[in-house]
Amino acid sequence: MQFNMLEAKNQLSKLVQAALAGEDVVIANKGVPVVRLVKVGAQDSARKPGAWSALPKAQDDWDTPVTNAAIADALAGSELP
């Protein structure tokens, strides 16, 4: 089904319901199709709490001035000590 921009504005909730039901909904501007309403797909996989728990823990000195200076030097092109 195709609707002009003004019709779509006035019937947006109806068009969304139609798209959710699987209908092909096209919105046109001056008779020229410009957009299509489609249902957003479900997430590919569910999030799993604790997924990062097996990662190594940060060292105690991860945020010391010496470590930060070494990182800054490495990013600037010099080598780590």
C-alpha distances in whole Angstrom, upper triangle without the diagonal:
4,7,10,13,15,12,11,15,15,13,13,15,12,9,12,13,9,10,13,13,11,8,6,5,6,9,10,14,15,13,13,11,13,12,10,11,12,15,18,21,24,27,29,32,34,36,40,42,45,44,46,49,51,51,54,55,56,60,62,62,59,59,62,63,65,62,59,62,62,58,58,60,58,55,58,59,62,63,63,66
4,7,10,12,10,9,13,14,12,12,15,13,10,13,14,12,12,15,15,14,11,8,6,5,6,7,10,12,9,10,8,10,10,9,10,13,16,19,22,25,28,30,33,35,37,41,43,46,45,47,50,52,51,55,56,56,60,62,62,58,58,62,62,64,61,59,61,61,57,57,59,57,54,56,58,61,62,62,66
4,6,8,6,6,9,10,9,10,13,11,9,12,14,12,13,16,17,16,13,11,8,6,5,6,9,10,9,10,9,10,10,10,11,14,17,20,23,26,29,32,35,36,38,42,44,47,46,47,51,52,52,55,56,56,60,62,62,58,58,61,62,64,61,58,61,61,57,57,59,58,54,56,58,61,62,62,66
4,6,5,6,9,10,10,11,15,14,12,15,17,16,16,19,20,20,16,14,11,9,6,5,6,7,7,9,8,10,11,12,13,17,20,22,26,29,31,34,37,38,40,43,45,48,47,49,52,54,53,56,57,57,61,62,62,59,58,61,62,64,61,58,60,61,57,56,59,57,54,56,57,61,62,62,66
4,6,5,6,9,10,10,14,14,12,14,17,16,16,19,21,20,18,16,12,10,6,6,6,8,9,10,10,9,10,12,13,16,19,21,25,28,30,33,36,36,38,42,43,46,45,47,50,52,51,54,55,55,58,59,60,56,55,58,59,61,58,55,57,58,54,53,56,55,51,53,55,58,59,60,63
4,5,5,6,9,10,13,14,13,15,18,17,18,21,22,22,20,18,14,13,9,9,9,10,11,13,13,13,14,15,15,19,21,24,27,30,32,35,38,38,40,44,45,48,47,49,52,54,53,57,57,57,60,61,62,58,57,60,61,63,60,57,60,60,57,56,59,58,54,56,58,61,62,63,66
4,5,5,6,8,11,11,10,13,15,14,15,18,19,20,17,16,12,11,9,10,10,11,12,14,13,14,14,14,14,18,20,22,26,29,31,34,37,38,39,43,45,48,47,49,52,54,54,57,57,57,61,62,62,59,58,62,62,64,61,59,61,62,58,57,60,59,56,57,59,63,64,64,67
4,5,5,5,9,9,7,10,12,12,12,15,17,17,15,14,10,9,7,9,10,12,13,14,12,12,11,11,11,14,16,19,22,25,28,30,33,34,36,39,41,44,43,45,48,50,50,53,53,54,57,58,59,55,55,58,59,61,58,55,58,58,54,54,57,56,52,54,56,59,60,60,64
4,6,5,9,10,9,11,14,14,15,17,19,20,18,17,13,13,10,11,12,14,15,16,15,14,13,14,13,16,18,20,24,26,29,31,34,34,36,39,41,44,43,45,48,50,50,53,53,53,56,57,58,54,53,57,57,60,57,54,57,57,54,53,56,55,52,53,55,59,60,60,63
4,6,9,9,10,12,14,14,16,18,19,20,18,18,14,14,12,14,14,16,17,18,17,17,16,16,15,18,20,22,25,28,30,33,36,36,38,41,42,46,45,47,50,52,52,55,55,55,59,60,60,57,56,60,60,62,60,57,60,60,57,56,59,58,55,57,59,62,63,63,66
4,6,5,6,9,10,11,12,14,16,17,15,15,12,13,11,14,15,17,17,18,17,17,15,15,13,16,17,19,23,25,28,31,33,34,35,39,40,44,43,45,48,50,50,54,54,54,58,59,60,56,56,59,60,62,59,57,60,60,56,56,59,58,55,57,59,62,63,62,66
4,5,5,6,9,10,10,12,14,15,14,14,11,12,10,13,15,18,18,18,16,16,13,13,10,13,14,16,20,22,25,28,30,30,32,35,37,40,40,42,44,47,47,50,50,51,54,55,56,53,52,56,56,59,56,53,56,56,53,53,56,54,51,53,55,58,59,59,62
4,5,5,6,9,10,11,12,14,14,15,12,14,13,17,19,21,21,22,19,19,16,15,12,13,13,15,19,20,23,27,29,28,30,34,35,39,38,40,43,45,46,49,49,50,53,55,56,52,52,55,56,59,56,53,56,57,53,53,56,55,52,54,56,59,59,59,62
4,5,5,6,9,10,11,13,11,13,10,13,13,16,19,21,20,21,18,19,16,14,12,13,14,16,19,21,25,28,30,30,32,36,37,41,40,43,45,47,48,51,52,52,56,57,58,55,55,58,60,62,59,56,59,59,56,56,59,57,54,57,58,61,62,62,65
4,5,5,6,9,10,11,9,10,7,9,10,13,16,18,17,18,15,15,12,10,8,10,11,14,17,20,23,26,28,29,31,35,37,40,39,41,44,46,46,50,50,51,55,56,57,54,53,57,58,60,57,55,57,57,54,54,57,55,52,54,56,59,59,59,63
4,5,5,6,9,10,10,10,8,11,12,15,18,21,20,20,17,16,13,11,7,8,8,11,14,16,20,22,25,25,27,31,33,36,35,38,40,42,43,46,47,47,51,53,54,50,50,54,55,57,54,51,54,54,51,51,54,52,49,52,53,56,57,56,60
4,5,5,6,9,9,11,10,13,14,18,21,24,22,23,20,19,16,13,10,10,9,13,15,17,20,23,25,25,28,31,33,37,36,38,41,43,44,47,48,49,53,54,55,52,52,56,57,59,56,54,57,57,53,53,56,55,52,54,56,59,59,59,62
4,5,5,7,5,8,7,11,13,16,19,22,20,20,17,18,15,12,9,9,10,13,15,18,21,24,26,27,30,33,35,39,38,40,43,45,45,49,50,51,55,56,57,54,54,58,59,61,57,55,58,58,54,55,58,56,53,55,57,60,60,60,63
4,5,5,5,6,6,10,12,15,19,21,20,19,16,16,12,9,6,6,6,10,12,15,18,20,23,24,27,30,33,36,35,37,40,42,42,46,47,48,51,53,54,51,51,55,56,57,54,52,55,55,51,51,54,52,49,52,53,56,56,56,60
4,5,7,10,10,13,15,19,22,25,24,23,20,19,16,12,9,7,5,9,10,12,16,18,21,21,24,28,30,33,32,35,38,39,40,44,45,46,50,51,53,49,49,53,55,56,53,51,54,54,50,51,54,52,49,52,53,56,56,55,59
4,6,9,10,14,17,20,24,26,24,24,21,21,18,14,11,10,8,12,13,15,19,20,23,24,27,30,32,36,35,38,40,42,43,46,47,49,53,54,56,52,53,57,58,60,56,55,58,57,54,54,57,55,52,55,56,59,59,58,62
4,7,9,12,15,19,22,25,23,22,18,19,16,12,10,8,8,11,12,14,18,19,22,24,27,30,33,36,35,37,40,42,42,46,47,48,52,54,55,52,53,56,58,59,56,54,57,56,52,53,56,53,51,54,55,58,57,57,61
4,6,10,13,16,20,22,19,19,16,17,14,10,9,8,10,13,15,18,21,23,26,27,30,33,36,39,38,41,43,45,45,49,50,51,55,57,58,54,55,59,60,61,58,56,59,58,54,55,58,55,53,55,56,59,59,59,63
4,7,10,13,17,19,16,16,12,13,11,7,7,8,10,13,15,18,22,23,26,28,31,34,37,40,38,41,44,45,45,49,50,51,55,57,58,54,54,58,59,60,57,55,57,57,53,54,56,54,51,53,54,58,58,58,62
4,7,10,14,16,14,14,10,11,9,6,5,7,10,14,16,19,23,24,28,29,31,35,38,41,39,41,44,46,46,49,50,51,55,57,57,54,54,57,58,60,56,54,57,57,53,53,56,54,50,53,54,57,58,58,61
4,6,10,13,11,10,6,7,6,4,6,9,13,15,18,22,24,26,30,31,33,37,39,42,41,43,46,47,47,50,51,52,55,57,58,54,54,57,58,59,56,54,56,56,52,52,55,53,50,52,53,56,57,57,61
4,7,10,9,8,6,6,5,6,8,11,15,17,20,24,26,28,31,33,35,38,40,43,42,44,47,48,48,51,52,52,56,57,58,54,54,57,58,59,56,54,56,56,52,52,55,53,49,51,53,56,57,58,61
4,6,5,5,4,5,7,9,11,15,18,20,24,27,29,31,35,36,38,42,44,47,45,46,50,51,51,54,55,55,58,60,60,56,56,59,59,61,58,55,57,58,54,53,56,54,51,52,54,57,58,59,63
4,5,5,6,6,9,12,14,18,21,23,26,30,32,34,37,38,40,44,46,48,47,48,51,53,52,55,56,56,59,60,60,57,56,59,59,61,58,55,57,58,54,53,55,54,51,52,54,57,58,59,63
4,6,8,10,13,15,18,21,24,27,30,33,35,37,41,42,44,47,49,52,50,52,55,57,56,59,60,59,63,64,64,60,60,63,63,64,62,59,61,61,57,56,59,57,54,55,57,60,62,63,66
4,6,9,12,14,16,20,23,26,28,32,34,36,40,41,43,47,49,52,50,52,55,56,56,59,60,60,63,65,65,61,60,64,64,65,63,60,62,62,58,57,60,58,55,56,58,61,62,63,67
4,6,10,12,15,18,22,24,27,30,32,34,37,39,41,45,47,50,48,49,53,54,53,56,57,57,60,62,62,58,58,61,61,62,60,57,59,59,55,54,57,55,51,53,54,58,59,60,64
4,6,8,11,14,18,20,23,26,29,30,34,35,37,41,43,46,44,46,49,50,50,53,54,54,57,59,59,56,55,59,59,60,57,55,57,57,53,52,55,53,49,51,52,56,57,58,61
4,7,10,13,17,18,21,25,27,28,32,33,35,39,41,43,42,43,46,48,47,50,51,51,54,56,56,52,52,55,55,57,54,51,53,53,49,49,51,49,46,48,49,52,54,54,58
4,7,10,13,15,18,21,23,25,28,30,31,35,37,40,38,40,43,45,44,47,48,48,51,53,53,50,49,53,53,55,52,49,51,51,48,47,50,48,45,46,48,51,52,53,56
4,6,10,12,15,18,21,22,26,27,30,33,36,38,37,38,42,43,43,46,47,47,51,53,53,50,50,53,54,55,52,50,52,52,48,48,51,49,45,48,49,52,53,53,57
4,7,9,12,16,18,21,24,25,27,31,33,36,35,37,40,41,41,44,45,46,50,51,52,48,48,52,53,54,51,49,51,51,48,48,50,48,45,48,49,52,53,53,56
4,6,9,12,15,17,20,22,24,28,30,33,32,34,37,38,38,42,43,44,47,49,50,47,47,50,52,53,50,48,50,50,46,47,49,47,44,47,48,51,51,51,55
4,6,9,12,15,18,19,21,25,27,30,29,31,34,36,36,40,41,42,46,48,48,45,45,49,50,52,48,47,49,49,45,46,49,47,44,47,48,51,51,50,54
4,7,9,12,15,16,18,22,24,27,26,28,31,32,33,36,37,38,42,44,45,41,42,45,47,48,45,43,46,45,42,42,45,43,40,43,44,47,47,47,50
4,7,8,12,13,16,19,22,25,23,26,29,30,31,34,35,37,40,43,44,40,41,45,46,48,44,43,45,45,41,42,45,42,40,43,44,47,46,46,49
4,6,9,10,13,16,19,22,20,23,26,27,28,32,33,34,38,40,42,38,39,43,45,46,42,41,44,44,40,41,44,42,39,43,44,46,46,45,48
4,6,7,9,13,16,19,17,19,22,24,24,28,29,31,34,37,38,35,36,39,41,42,39,38,41,40,37,38,41,38,36,39,40,43,42,41,44
4,7,10,13,16,18,16,19,22,22,23,27,29,30,34,36,38,35,36,40,42,42,39,38,41,40,36,38,40,37,36,39,40,42,41,40,43
4,6,9,13,15,13,16,18,19,20,24,26,28,31,34,36,32,34,38,40,41,37,36,39,38,35,37,39,37,35,39,39,41,40,39,42
4,6,10,13,11,15,17,18,20,23,25,27,30,33,34,32,33,37,39,40,36,36,39,38,35,37,40,37,36,39,40,42,41,39,42
4,6,9,8,11,14,15,17,20,21,23,27,29,31,28,29,33,35,36,33,32,36,35,32,34,37,34,33,37,38,39,38,36,39
4,6,6,9,11,13,14,18,19,21,25,27,29,27,28,32,35,36,32,32,36,35,32,34,37,34,33,37,38,39,38,36,38
4,6,8,9,12,13,17,17,19,23,25,27,25,26,30,33,34,31,30,34,33,31,33,36,34,33,37,38,39,37,35,37
4,5,5,8,10,13,13,16,20,21,24,22,24,27,30,31,28,28,32,31,28,31,34,32,31,35,36,36,35,32,34
4,6,7,9,12,14,16,20,22,24,22,24,27,30,31,27,28,31,30,27,30,32,30,29,33,34,35,33,31,33
4,5,6,9,10,12,16,18,21,18,20,24,27,27,23,24,27,26,24,26,29,26,26,30,31,31,29,27,29
4,6,8,9,12,15,17,20,18,20,24,27,27,24,25,28,27,25,28,30,28,28,32,33,33,31,28,30
4,6,9,12,15,18,20,18,21,24,27,27,24,25,28,27,25,28,30,27,28,31,32,32,30,27,28
4,6,9,12,15,17,15,18,21,24,24,20,21,25,23,21,24,26,24,24,28,28,28,26,23,25
4,7,9,12,14,13,16,19,22,21,18,19,22,21,19,23,24,22,23,26,27,26,24,21,22
4,6,9,12,10,13,16,19,19,16,18,21,20,18,22,24,22,23,26,27,26,24,21,22
4,6,8,6,10,12,16,16,12,14,17,16,15,18,20,19,20,23,24,23,21,18,19
4,5,5,9,10,14,13,11,13,16,15,15,18,20,19,20,23,24,23,20,17,17
4,6,8,9,13,13,11,13,16,16,16,19,20,20,22,24,25,24,22,18,18
4,6,5,9,9,7,10,12,12,13,15,17,17,19,21,22,21,19,15,15
4,6,9,9,6,8,11,11,10,13,15,15,16,19,20,19,18,14,15
4,7,8,6,6,10,11,10,12,15,15,16,18,20,19,18,15,16
4,5,5,6,9,10,11,12,14,15,17,18,20,19,18,15,15
4,6,5,6,9,10,10,12,14,15,16,18,17,16,14,14
4,5,5,6,9,10,11,12,14,15,17,15,14,11,10
4,5,5,6,9,10,11,12,14,15,14,13,9,10
4,5,5,6,9,10,11,12,14,13,13,11,12
4,5,5,6,9,10,10,12,11,11,9,10
4,5,5,6,9,10,11,9,8,6,7
4,5,5,6,9,10,9,9,7,10
4,5,5,6,9,9,10,9,12
4,5,5,6,5,7,7,10
4,5,5,5,5,6,9
4,5,7,9,10,13
4,6,9,11,14
4,7,9,13
4,7,9
4,6
4
